[in-house]
Amino acid sequence: MENTDLIYGLHAVTEALNGDLVNKLYVQEDLRGKNVEKIKELARIKKVNISWTPKTELNKLTENGVHQGFMARVSEFAYADLATLLPELAEKADATILILDELTDPHNLGSIARTADATGVDAIIIPKHRAVGITPTAVKASTGALQHVPVVRVTNLSQTLDKLKSAGFWIFGTDMDGTVYNKWNTKGKIALIIGNEGHGIGQNLKKQVDEMITIPMVGHVQSLNASVAASILMYEVFRNRL
């Protein structure tokens, strides 16, 4: 089981330091170079002590993750509050929210967050149950993006969709049958649901979707990786709004 307060890797640790989230910083004791100097200076500015640690110990703590010589213990991830966020987004004519329905792979979550940040997505919503939360693996995969994109964790996605509709959002889902993504009308407030890696969007949520969007394929596989599909659709929204 992952240590939920532990992150590692140069980019993830740098972003956590910049976000004032680091409680304790570990740097490989024999590491040298400009990256070490940058981390040392940032730690000095943020008043965070450095624990110079053997590589073998970092390997053990990160379960042989690619830590690059940098690891930190951080404050618990600060999820955004939907009740606070929604009134702000209701005032934005082209707000975009990404909803991840029971995604279980932290690498997918992190990769999706990275693209969400790049394409100006306003928030990501994830369920509390039967889904991955913000873990160190997700933070590392996001290369710092999770410090910049608000993530809301909700108990009931169905009720959340009702709230989004009341706030003026159109709800879109992804499926094998639907409007081809390059003919998708992306004007207005959009909430896009990306389904579980195995079975897609839940049947109950499908009933609340205003329009299904599909990505055509000509190969033998029937679906794309969740993060790949999400990236294609996020960039389609972004492209239409340039």
Secondary structure, 3 states (H helix, E strand, C coil): CCCCCEEECHHHHHHHHHCCCEEEEEEECCCCCHHHHHHHHHHHHHCCCEEEECHHHHHHHCCCCCCCCEEEEECCCCCECHHHHHHHHHCCCCCEEEEECCCCCHHHHHHHHHHHHHCCCCEEEEECCCCCCCCHHHHHHCCCHHHCCCEEEECCHHHHHHHHHHCCCEEEEEEEEEEEHHHCCCCCCEEEEECECCCECCHHHHCCCCEEEECCCCCCCCCCCHHHHHHHHHHHHHHHCC
